[in-house]
Each structure stands twice: as C-alpha cells, then as structure tokens.
Amino acid sequence: MTQIYPSLPFEPIGCAQCRNLEGLGFDFTMAFQPIFNVHTQTAYAYEALVRGINGESAASILSKVDDTNRYRFDQACRVKAIELAATLGLLQQPRCKLSINFLPNAVYRAETCIRATLEAAHLFDFPLDRLMFEVTEGERVDDPDHLKSIFQAYERHGFTTAIDDFGSGYSGLNFLAMFQPHVLKIDMALTRGIDADPVRKAIVEGIVLVSKRLNIEVIAEGIETPEEYWALRGLGISLMQGYLLARPAIGALVSGDFSRVGATAE
C-alpha cells in the first residue's frame, strides 16, 4: 500500500496560519470544475479555482496579489482547496484527484513551501497521490531550473504534476525539453473551434503524439461545443474539461452532463 504521509524532517508550519486569512487582507473561496474521463464519463479530477466569497471572478482576487502577499496567498490556496474538497466529499469518488494551481514565483524552496500542503493533507486525511499541481504556462518563469526543481520535489512526495494552458504561454516545447510533467493541459486557444480548423487540429495532433511518446497524459481545456468534443476524441484525447460538460461550482462537486455532446461522431 502506498505510504500516504511520509515522516516529516521538519516541524510542520502554516496549515492553521494559512486557514487564517487575516494577514492577506482579503477573503476568498474556491469553485470546483471537473475534468472528465470521457470514456467512463466520470471525474478524473476537480480543479480548484479561486473565487471571491460572493462569487467574484478569479481576476478580481488575483488583482489583490502582489510581491508582499504572493507567498501567503499561494499557501492559503493550497490549504483551502484541500479543506473544501475533503469537506465536499471528493475522497468518496474513487481515484479522483484534486487539482491545485500554484504560483511558481511564490515558491522559494520547494521542500519548505510544501509544508503547509503536507500538514493540510494529513489533517484532512487526503492521500498525497490524489493531489495534482498545475503551473500555468502563461506565467513568465525567468528561472526554468527552479521550476524543474519544484516539479522534482512534488514528484518525490507522490503528487501529480501538470503544465496548464499549454500552447499559450512563454516556453512551449522548451518546458518539455527540460522536464516532463505527468499531465499537459492543452489551452483553449488551441481547442476552440478545432473541428473547423485544420491548423489547430494538426498542432493538437502533434502535441498528442509527443505526449504519448513521453508517457504524458493530455487534457483538453475549454470544450464548449459537441463538435469540439468529437474532434478531440477523434485525436485520441480522453480527458476533457469545459463548459459543455460542467461549469465551475462553489460549494459543490458537480456531475457532468454528457447528453450535451450529442450522437457519436465516430
């Protein structure tokens, strides 16, 4: 059986502190959007997305993050996501993961910054191998070696690692040349209208081929039409996320509505 909580070579810090948001000067919550295995029509993971306590957008919350509170905010997001997901019953869904976005520029030393995450997982009986951490390719990373060291530390603890918004950001394939995550999430800029765009289709097909060779799972983001859904299935993608299947929800882990995809195109 996988060891869920390794012995910690340090005094755990941060979990209780990170649950107390007074130091941030603002409060926030999380909405959860499922990522589906479209073959089984079950949730592969739920992504935790920052929202205001009254449903305000992620942008409204992120606009309050700066160099003075970036680290504390990143830590608080991890703890809140684990706490809410556990409370909402994610662990009752077999093998389903919790996906958490992290800010690479907020992580100074991976092993130090991970303490609150480990403590929160222990507090809420959350298996480490059911945590997935996504770094967005849209955030500029001036030190790729630092990001590589973060991913290596996460993998040592049994976390799943993912590159979000792949194909839209600064580094593209250079990321894959330096390190290989477990998961690539193809940005909606490439999936949007892919059914009618041979160029996008060729690019995504190439990403799928490279990922298969590197033993990386692929998730297609931003799926909004049945035509996009079936085009991506035709390219061999079985993990999808988007409004067509389910929107993010606060206070609930929603199920997917696969009646929207229509009749098979195969």
Disulfide bonds with the S-S distance in Angstrom:
none
